[in-house]
């Protein structure tokens, strides 16, 4: 089937002429506009990539993705684009880079198949030089087929299509190629030392001048410059930076490193990298050292999807997530369980988040019927190398993870494979330690003589991460008991001896014993449930070889539905929930960016928030029988506005590092409870609900009291809109996040006045997604109608390439209408 060639308008024109010998011609150019998209039975539509084809599909109870993929349907999707190129010389090469295509993809240019992939997250670089057409009148045509029909292909929502950006690059005979620049901080005293290794193609052995400059863009000055001339293919240039500003999560100062290749006066290639000056070291007595200062990782496990906009990876979306995580006390993220997007890595660099980038969730044993296990043994080396090389100049990336809960790591073959993977990372990078998320219980149940399949055979499914999760729901104490047995130690000793950092998934109760048995082992909690942070963090602070802990999950995600959702009206519920459940429910922050009780507990345990924080179990469900979920310790939210519930018993939770907490309602003291570390940082109260002001006062000997207040909404309620930023770019990819709330005149949200909201948008923007944090709904994020959840919803507007004012109007049956104007320029 061929799309109407006139459908998407004229071909996109790319003028790659070098103006004034500028290096801006080189590097990657956005190749994201002018695409058409079609799915079976539908007409083609114009889209800007990145784009998630799955998020607009109809969910249904019998969808083959099931609880893994949030009951979304997959399909076969086709993307097409026409373009012209001018200013490209015949001897130059033309390449396309696809940052991620979900999931089984084929790429055809001008009728010739040029590449294919079955990895949704691996970057794909495709040389189209032999099939390109040059000249401003010579049109090129590309077709991408993205097939996600085979489901489930992972343990969570993957999304479909060109969900990460596409870029175009021209390369001459003398070129830096891919990953030709490596930048290392070798000293952090004043002056700081930086080493830039430059490798390039130079088949004719021309005399090439290499210019390297490091610019402090935040201070507007040239920090360092070096140059060398060679007729070879590589050079190492040392630079010194006087009065350096170092990069850390606390002070994420960035420089720009420019590398320019010249032959005579002509620029033949150039690259720019944003870098941070920082060093990483490990010490069993001092822990993780960033710039020779001990750092404890307050970590969030984060999946790749962006909630209501699906798996689309855009800078505005990832920067918002990074900012909210940082505001809630996190200083690190672990990618779960695939390479982070470039947009998220940019955000971590900018905001200041340490990142552990993880290459895969599966080795050779399958966890779902159509996951990546069948290709793992063939592709692991290329996948891991691609991620390591891409990440090696990143300030934020402090560790590489090679595995997550793969029981193969118990076997001799698995341990040897881990050794090969570690050595590959060390050879390509040499500055970052290697870790893996190892589940002690799964390894205890593994087979020491397990071998990868041969001859194309599929490995039998072992006890998987999903099976472990289900076991944790009903037999958590048994799992903890298994983790501390000698057998569990024996089953993990081999893999932990290989890793630079031993990553424990749900094994914190083993740390104290292992600190004595394995005193040289550097330990990291790679996954722990959010409700366990109070006990876990005490261990982190007391054991010098433990460098931090990562909560599952820091940010909620689509798929793996229900592992953190409580069921009401029953005392029993399965871990995975039935349709129409949508999200995992395990996030300390929900898919719209609203923090819950898990975030409040973490901040109290970490000491990043000294004030007491109040949360209240929702009064519409708190009196009902309930089945709790293993990955959520509390369903409480930060609200004291429960209309129509006066006199009902309210369960109040106050999270505080203070020794004790006073609770007052409308000036009347309700009581005093112990809090602080000795009491899990939690004080609980019960009080008949009355509207007004609820105040928590934290008290500790020798310290001034600290307090927090919650107010009830009063008077007429209306829709209120909040736009997340002041300025937006008309670049096809910027996003305006608009919070929609049902609130009173003072902006206090009412939790029990939910309403159906309908959006209309006038101006140069599209609705990228609209939804709420509701755990179960049949509403679509692609629709312009959605019901609020405990008084809140979130709309995301995406820029077009036309500047102008966008008017978004929200209308509801019971709370009127409201509009806001957003300028895209």
N, C-alpha and C positions, 0 to 999 in steps of 0.2 A: 504494500500500500504506500503510495507516494503522496505527500502533502501537496496542496495547491501551492505552486511556487510564488504566487502573488499574495498568499495569505498573510505572511508575517511582514509584509511591506518590503521596501528595498533592502538589498544586502547591506550588512554593516560594513563600513569602510574603515580600514586600518591603514593610516599613513605612517610608515616606519622610516621615513626619510630622516637622516641625521641633520638636524638644524644647528648651524654654528658649531659643528663638531661636539655636540652635547652628549654626555654619557647617558642622558635620560632615554635615549633610544634603546639602550640595553636593559636587561632585567625583564621581569615578567609584567605583561600588560593584562589588565582585566579583560576577560573574554566572556562576559556574563550577560550581555544584552542581546536582543534580537533573536531569541530562541522561540520556537514553537513547541508545544507539548500536546501529545494526544494519548488517550487510553482507549482500549477496545470499546467500540460502539459510540464513541463521542467524536465531535468535530475538534480539530486542532485549535488550541488557544495560545495566545502570546504570553510568554512568561519571562521573567528575569531569574537567572540562577544565581546562587543556590536555590533549590526548590525541592520540596518534599511532596511527592505524588501521593503518598499513602495517607497523609493526615486528613485529606478531604474525602477519603473512601468511607462508605457506610460500614459501621461496625455491626456485627451480628453474633448471636450466641454460638452459631456453628462455624464461625470463621476458623480456618485451619491454624491460624496463629495462636488461638486459644488464650489461656491466661498469660502465656509468655509474651505475646505481642499485643495484649490489651484488646483482643477480639477484633483487631483491624483486619481487613481483607488486603491481600497483596494483589499483584497483577503484573502485566507486561506493559511497560510504558516506553514511548518513543519520543525523543527530543531531536529537533532538527534546527539547523541554522545555516544561513547563506552569508558569505562575506567576501570582500575583496581586500587585496593587499597591494600597496604601492610603496616604493622606496626600498624594496628588498633586492639585493644583488643575486645573480644566478648561483654564485658559489656559496651563498649563505644558507644555513639550515633553518628550518622553521619547526618549532616544537609546540605542543600543547601539553599543559599539565592539568590533570584532573585530581583535585584534592580528595575526592571521595565519591564513588558511585555505588548506590545500593540497589541490587546487590550483585547479581550475575549480569555482566555487561559486555556488550560488543560495540566497537567504535569503527565506523566506516567513513572514509573521507573520499569524496569524488568517485564513489562506487567501489572503492577498494577497502577491504577490511584491514585495519592497521593495528588493532590491539583488542584485548579482551581481559576480563578480570572477574573473580568471584569473591573479592574481599571488599566489603563496604567501606573500609576505612583507610586502606593503603593508597598512598598517592601514586598516580600512574603518569609517567612522562612518556609522551608519544612523539616520535619524529615523523613528521608528515612531508618531509622535503621531497621525497620521490613521487608524491601524488599531488602536490600543491599546484595551484595555477597562479602565476604572478601577473601583475599589471592591474591598473585600476578598473579595467573593464572585464577582467577575467574572474568570474564568480567561482568560489569554492562552496562545496556543500558538505556538511557533516551530519551524520545520523548516529545517535546513541540509543541503543536498546538497553533498558534497565529492567531486569526481570526479578520480581520477588514472589513469583507464584508458589514456589516451594516453601511451605511454612509448617512448623516454626523453624526459622533459620538462626535463632538465638534465644537467649533466656529473657529478653526484654524487647521493647519496641525498637526496631531498626530504622523504620522509614524506608522510602523508596526514591530512586531517581538521582538526579544531580544535586545531592543534598549538601555538598561542599563546593567551593568556587572552582572555576575553570580559568586558566590563564594561557597567554600566548607569548612566545619568546622567539627572537631571531638571534642566531649565533653565526659568527664568522669563522674562518679557518683558525684564527687565534682566539681561543675562548676559555673562560673559566669553567664552562660546562656546568655540571651538577655537583654541588657541594665542594667546589674548588677552593673555598676559603674556610680556614679554621682559625678561630680567634680564642686565645687562652690568656687568662690573667695569671701571671707567674709570680707576682709580688704585690703586696697591698700597702707597703710602707710608702712614705712620701719621698721620692716620686714612686708611683705605682708602675709596675712593669707589665707590659702586654706583648704577647708574641703572636704575630699574624703569619700563618703558613698559607702560601698561595701556590696552587697547582693549576696548570692550564695546558691546553693543547697548543702545540707550536711545531707542526710537522716540518715546516721549511726552515726551522732554526733561525728565525728572524731575531734581531736584537730588540727585545721587548723591555720597555721601561714600566716598572710597577710603582705606582704611587699609592700610598696608604695614608689616610688622614683620619684622626679620631676627633670628632667635633662634639663639644658639650652644648647641645642645642638648647638645653634649659637655661644655660648661662650665656649663650650666644657667643662662644669663643672657640677657637681652634685649640684643642688640648694637646695634640701631638701629630707629627708628620714624619714619614720615612719614605725612602725610595730606593730602588735597586734596578739595575739593568742586567739582563741575562739573555743569552741565546738558547737557554735550556727550557725546561718545562715546569720549574718550581723554584721557589725562593722563600726563605724565612726572614721576616723583618721584625726586629725588636723595636719597641717604642716605650717611652717613658712619659708619664702624665704627672705633672706637678700639681700639688694640692688636689689630689683625687677625691671624688665623692663616690663612696662605695655603694654597691647595690645590696639591699637586703629586703626582707618583707616589711621591716619597719621603715626603711628609707629606700624606696625603689628608684634610685637615680639612674637614668639611662643616658648613654652616649650613642652617637652614630659613627659607625666605622665604614668609610668609603674606600673601595679598592678599584683602581682604574688602571687598565692596560693600554699602553700607547706604543705605536710603531712610528717613529719620527714624531710628527705633531698630531697624528691621527689617533683618536680614541678607537680602539678595536673591541673593547669589552669593559664592563663596569658592573659593580654590585654595591649595594648598601645593606648593612646589618645594624639593627639596634642592639646594643650590648650593655651589660652591666659589669662593673668591675667587682668581682667577688671570687672567693676561694671556698672550697668544700673539703672537709677532712673528717675522719672518724677516729674516735679514741674511746677505748673501753672504759676509761676512767672519767673522761670529760664529755663523752657522747658525740653528738653531731656539732661540728664547728663550722660556722659560716663566718668568714673573715676572722677566724681564730677566736670567735666568741661562741660559747655554748648556746644552742637553740633547741627548744622542744617543739615538735611539730603538733599543732592543734589542727588535726586533719579532717577533711570532708571527702568521703567517697562520692564521686560525681559521675553520673552517666552522661551520654552525649546529647540527649534530646533537650530541646528548649521549650518544653511544655506546650502551650497552646499553638506555637508555630511549628511543632514537630521537630524533625531532625535537622532543620535548616541551621547552618553554621554561619552566622553573620557577626561582625565585630560588635555591633550595638547590643546584640543579645548576650554574647559571651561577656562583654564588659559589664553589663548590668548584673549578671550572675556573680561575677568575680567581686564586684563592688559590694553587693549584698552579703555575700559570704564573709568578706573582710569586716563589714560593719557588725556582723554577728560573732566576731571573735576568732574566726578561723584564720590561720596563717598558711595553710597548705591544702592542696587537693591531690587526690590520687585518681587517675582516670580509670573508669570502670566500664568495661575491661578491654579497652582498645585505644589506639593513639588519639591524643587530643587533637582538636582542629587547630589550624594556624591561628584562627581568630581567638580561641581560648588561650593559646600560648601568648599571643600579643597582650591579652587582657591580664594574664598573670604577671608578665613583665612590667606592665604599666601600673597596676594596682598594688602589686607586691604580694604575691602568693607563691610559695614554694610548690613545685609540681613534681609528682612522680608519674612518669608517662609509662603506660603499660601496653604491651604489644598484642596480647591475645587473651581470650577467656578459655580457649580449648587447646589441648595438645592433640594426641592421636586418638584419645577416647572421646566419643561423642557425648554431648550433654543434651542436645536436641536433635531430632532426626535429620535436619538439613543444615547443620552448622558447619564451621570451617575445619572440622577435624579430619575430613577425608583428604584435604589438600595440605594439611599442616606440615607433614614430614618433607614434602616437596618444596614448600614455599617459606618455611620459617626463617631461613637464612636471609633471603631477600627482604622479607617483611621487617625483620629486626634491624637489618642494616639500613633500610630506608628510613625508619623512624629514628635510629641513633644518629645518623648523619644529618638529618633534618634538624634535630634538637640540639646539636652539640655547641652551637653558639648562643643558646638561650640562657639568659641569667636565671630565669625562674626554674628551669628543669634541673633538679638536683639529684635525681635518681632515675634509673631505668628498671622497669619491672618486666620480667620475662614469663610470668605465669600467674594464674589465679586459680586456686583450689583444684589443682590437677593432681589426682592421686598417683599419676604416673611418676611423680617426683619421689615416691617411695621405692621405686624399682631401680635396679642397677642401670638399666638402659636410660631411665629418666634422669638419674643423677649424672650420668655421663653426658646426656644431652644438655642439661643445665650448665655443665662445665664448658661445653662448646659455645653455648649462647653467651655465657659470661665472658669468655675469652674474646668472642667477636666484638662485644661492646667495648671491652678494654682496648682492643686493637684499633677500633675506629675512633674512639673518643679518648680514653685514658685519663679522664678527669672525674667521671661520675661513677659512683658505686652501683652495683647491681643487686636487686632484691626480687622477691616474689611473694605473693600472698599464699601462704601454706596453711591448709586446714589440718590441724593435728589429728582430729578424729577421722577425717577422710583418709589420711595417710595410714592411720592405724588399721584401716579396713582394706588397704591396697594390697597388691601382690608384688613381692620382691622380684619375681622372675618375669614380670610383665614385659612384653616386647611390642614395639610398633608393628602394625600389620605390614605384610609384604605382598607384592604382586597385585596391588590395587584393591585388596580385600579391606573391608570395613572392620574396625575394632568393635568388639562387643561393648555395650554400654555398661560401665561400672556404676557403683554407687556414686551419684553425681552431686553437684552443688545444690541442685533443686531438691533432691532426696534428702540431703543434709538439712536444708532449710525446713522441710516438712518435719523432719525428726526433731529439730530444735523447737518447733512449735509445741510439741507434745512430750518431749523427753529431754528438755534442756539440762536438768541436773545430771542425767546419765551421760550426756555429751561432755559436760564439764569433768565428770569423774573419769571418763576415758582419756581426756586430754592430759591428766596428771599421772597416768600410769607409765611404768618403765617401757611398756610396749610402744606407747605414743612417742616417747623420747627416741627409742630405737628407730621408729619409722620415719623420723624427721631429721635425725642426726646427719645422714648423708647429704641431704639437700642443703641443710643449714651450714654445713662445712664448706659447701661450694659457694654459697652466696656471700657477698660483702656485708649485706644487712639481712638478718633473718626476719622475714615478715610473718607474723603470727595472725591468722584469722581466728578469732574467738578462742584465744589461748592464753589470755592474760593471767589466768590462775596458775599458769606454769612458770611465769617469769621469775619469781623469787627463787624457786628451786633451780632453774636453769642458770641464774646468775652465779650460783655456787658451783654447779656442775660444769658450766661452760663459761668461765669468767672472761674469756676473750671475745665472746660472741656479742655483736652489736644487734640489738633487738628493736623491732618496730611493730607496734600493733597496727596491722594493715586493715583489719576490720574488727569492730566491736559494736554491739548494739548501743543505741543512744542512751538507754536507761542505765547502762553499766558504767557511764563515764565517771561518776563520783568515785567508785572504787578503783577503776582503772587508772584514773589520773593520779591518785595517791601513789600508786606503784611507779608511774612514769616519773614523778618527782623524787621518789626515794631511791630508785635504782639507777646508778650512773650510766649503765650500759644500755638503758632503754631510752630511745630518742624521741618518742612521741606515740600518738595513737590517732587512728582514722575512724571516724564514726560512719556506720552504715545506717542511713545514708545522710550525707550533708544536705543534699538537695533532692527533693522527690522527683520521680521519673515515671514515664509511661511504661506499662507492662509489668511483668512479674506481679500481677495485680493482687493486692490485698495483704501482702506480708506484714504490713503495719496498720491495717484497718481493723478497728474494733467492730464487731457485729452486735447489734442491740436487739433485745427481745428474746435472746437465747443464751444458754451457758456454754454452747459448743459451736465451733465454726472451724472449717478447714483453713489451713494457712492461705492457700490460693483461693481467691473468691470468684464467684460466677459472674457472668454478664448481668448487668451492664457496668460492673466495676472496671475502672480505667487506669488508675495509678497504683504504684506500689504501696503508698501510704507510710513508707519508712523514713521519709525525709524530715530532718529537723526544720527545714524550710520547705514550704509547699511549692507546687509547680508555678505558682504565680508570684513567688518571692515573699510570701508572708511567713515569718518565723513562728514556730509553735513551741510547746513546752520543752521539747528536746533541745532547742536552741537556748532557751533560758537556763536549763540545767547545766549545759556545757559552759556557758559564760560564767556561771557561779563557780563551777568546779575549777575552771582555768584561772579565775580571778580577773578576767578581762572586764567584768561588770561588777562593781562593788555594791551598787544599790540593790535592794530587794526587788525582784520582778514577780508580778502577780499574774497567775493564770487561773481560769475557772472552768470546771467541767461543764460542757453545754447543758443548760437547764432543760432543753427539750428531750434529752436522752439520759441525763445523769441518774434518774430514778428508775431506769429500766434494767432488767437483767442484761448482762453483757458477756461476750466472749472476747477476751483480750487477745492481742496479737503479739508475737514474740519481739517484733521489731518496732514496737511503740510502747513506751512506758506510761504515757498519759495522753488522753485526748483533750486536755484542757487548752483553752485559747485565752488570749489577753483581752477579755471583755467583761465589763460589769453593766451590760445593757441587754436585759432579757425581758422585753415587754410582755405583759400578761402572765408573768410567773411570780408575782409577789406572794410571799409566804412559803414558797417551795424551798426545800433544803438545797443550799448551794455548797458545792465542794470546792473550796478555795485552796490553791497551792501557791506557796510563796517560795521562790528559789533565791537563796541568799548565802553568801559566804560569812555573814555575820553570825555570832554565837547564838543569838535568839532574835525572834521577830515578834513585834506587836502588830495586831490587826485591829483596825478601827473602821466602823461603818457609821457614816454621818456624825462623826465626832464621838461616838460611843465605843469604848474599848471592848472588843470581842474576846480577846484573850492573848496569851503569850505562849509561844512554842519555841523549842530548841531548833536551831538550824546549823549552818556551818558544816565543816568536813565531818565532824563526829556524827552528824545526823543526815548524811547524804546530801547536804546543801538544800534540804527540803523541809519546810514546815507546812503541815496540813491543818485546815480549819473547816468547820461546818457552821453555817449561819443561815437563818431564814433570809431569803432574798428580799431586799428592799431597794428600790431605786435610790440613787444618790451618789455619794462618794465613798469609795473603798480605799483605805490607806494602809500600806505596810511600812513599818519602821524597823530597820535593822539595827541591832545594838551589839556592840562588842566592847569589852573592857579596854579602856585607854583610847577609844576612838569615838569620834563624833557620830551621832545617829544619822542614818541615811534613810530616805523614804521615797516611795513611789505611789502614785495615785491613779486610780481608774474611775472614770465618771460614767454615769448612765446618760443616755440620750434623753432629751426632754423637748416637748413641744412638737410642732409639725416636722415630719421627715421629708427629705427630698433626695434626688439624685445629685451626687457631687462627683466632679471629675478632677483628677490630678494628673498632669503630664510630667513625665520623669525628668525632662531636660528642657532647656530654653531654646537651643538652636539645633537645627537638623539640616542635613545635606541632601540636595536633590540629586543623588547619585545612583539611584536604583536599589540601594542596599541598606540605607539608614532606616532605623526603626524608632517610632515614637510609642512608648509604653504609656497607656492611659489607664489609670486605676479608676474604677467605677465603684462608688460606695453609696449606700443608703444611710444618710446621716442627718443630724439635726443642724440648727443654724450655727453651732460651734464646731461642726465637723466631727462630732462623736458618732461612731458607727453603731447602728442598732443591729444586733445579731439575729433577731427573730422577726424581721420584716421583709424577708426575701421576696423578690419580684422578678418578673420576666422583663428583660431589657432588650429593646430593639435599637440597632445602630443604623444611622445613615451617614454617608461620607460624600462630601462635595469638594472636589478639588483634586490636585495631582498626587494622590496616594491611594493605595489599595489596603483592604483589610487582610492582614497577614494571619490573624488568629484572634479568637474571642472565646473566653471561657472563664472557669473558676477553679477553685481547689476542691470541688466536690469529688469524693472518691468514686461515686457511681452515678452515671448519667447516660442518657441516650442522646443528649444534645451533641452537635458537631462543633468542633473548633473552627470549621470553615464557614459556618452559618453566621448571619448577622443578628441572630436572636439567641440569647442565653440567659438562664436564671442565675441570680446571685447566690452565693453560698456564705452563710453567716454574714450577710450584708455586703459582700465584696465580689467583684468580677474584674477581669483584666482584658483590655482590648489592645491590639498591637497593629499600628499602621505602618505600612512600608512605603518608602519614597519611590516615586517614579524618577525619570530623568528630566522632568519639567519642573522648574521652580514655580512657587506660588503658595497661596494660602489655602489650607485645607480646613474645612469646617466639619467637625464630627458632632453629630447630635445623638443623644441617648434619650429614649422614650420608654416609659413604663406605665402600666395600667393604673397603679396606685400612688406613684410618687412623682408624677409629672415628667417634664422634659428638661434637659439642660444641654447646652452646646459649648464647645470650645474651639478656638482657632489655633492652628499650628502652622508656622511658616517653615516651608522647605526652600532653602536657597542654595 
